[in-house]
Amino acid sequence: MRAPRFLLLLLIALPAGIVQGREAAPAADDPVLEKRVMDLASELRCLVCQNQTIADSAAPLAVDLRGQIREQLKGGASEQDVIDYMVARYGDFVRYRPPFEAKTLLLWTGPFLFVVLGAWLLRRRLARPQAAAPELTAAERARAARLLE
Amino acid sequence: MRIAWAVGIFLALVALLAVGLRLNPREVPSPLIGKPAPAFELPLLHAPGKTFSEKDMLGKVWVLNVWASWCGPCLQEHPVITRLSKSGAAPVIGLNYKDARSDALPWLARNGDPFFASVFDATGRIGIDYGVYGVPETYVIDRKGVIRFKQIGPMTPEVIEQRVAPLLKELNAGA
């Protein structure tokens, strides 16, 4: 019963994902520029709805920021220039891929540290000698034999 | 021994998650603290022909309040901003963000106008320079034009009392 119900829920939830997954329609007529704008916008966090990128979000600020990106790229700015522009205003938080620096060291290396820790614990456990079965005395053997008969 | 380990790990996780839950992800630390306030030259809300710039406030400690008539929390914080302005601790400049004059002016007429001056940022361009992402936001700017404090979201009497008032006092006392 459990599995079919889960599948049913999945089927119900599926259309919601499709509807939300659509990206905002491009506004410029230059497809090459628009591709660059959207690629860059999907690297940047929308601060109004924080789990969306600027590319995904329909919040007015995201629309404005896409406009900013478009304007700057059109004006000859590089991708890095635009990222620097955003970071100067909103901080590293706008980047979906935070930079690798002292402050974010644990963030980047944390998962690997956990893998190493897990491997070490596992090894230690496997290497531990199995406790030998205690020897039975003659009386115990006799009792076991009686019980088994 | 093994149980002690398990309980220890469990408690460590609880502590970690408890701290995480108390953090507010909406409060993005502003990279603008300690930096010069971004330049602007904007028309006044009340007089479209005249402009006002952050340079006009050089030499003064002042407060910049970003608001809009369409923003509910702005109305909520309005009495707090009004009280701050009336206290005379510092002039409060209003930055009317992505609004229409036909909405903003009646809003001020209705709720009172606490602002020393109001500038009009129709496109939200200056808002972006100030890292605004949710109105209302409030900045404290010192005599040299450096941002010293930023409040994201509505100003509260507690924040005024604990952060803004002491800071204004300190900045006004300094040479």
Contacts between the chains, C-beta under 8 A, distances in Angstrom:
chain1	res1	chain2	res2	distance
A	47	B	28	6.4
A	47	B	133	3.7
A	47	B	134	7.4
A	48	B	133	5.8
A	48	B	134	6.4
A	50	B	25	6.1
A	50	B	26	7.6
A	60	B	98	7.0
A	60	B	124	7.8
A	61	B	124	7.5
A	61	B	133	5.7
A	64	B	123	7.8
A	64	B	124	5.5
A	64	B	128	6.5
A	65	B	128	7.0
A	68	B	128	6.4
A	87	B	31	6.9
A	88	B	31	6.4
A	89	B	31	7.2
A	89	B	32	7.3
A	89	B	128	6.4
A	89	B	129	6.6
A	89	B	130	7.5
A	89	B	131	4.2
A	90	B	28	6.6
A	90	B	31	7.3
A	90	B	131	5.2
A	90	B	133	6.9
A	91	B	28	5.9
A	91	B	29	6.0
A	91	B	30	6.6
A	91	B	31	4.3
A	91	B	131	7.7
A	92	B	31	7.9
A	93	B	28	4.8
A	93	B	29	7.6
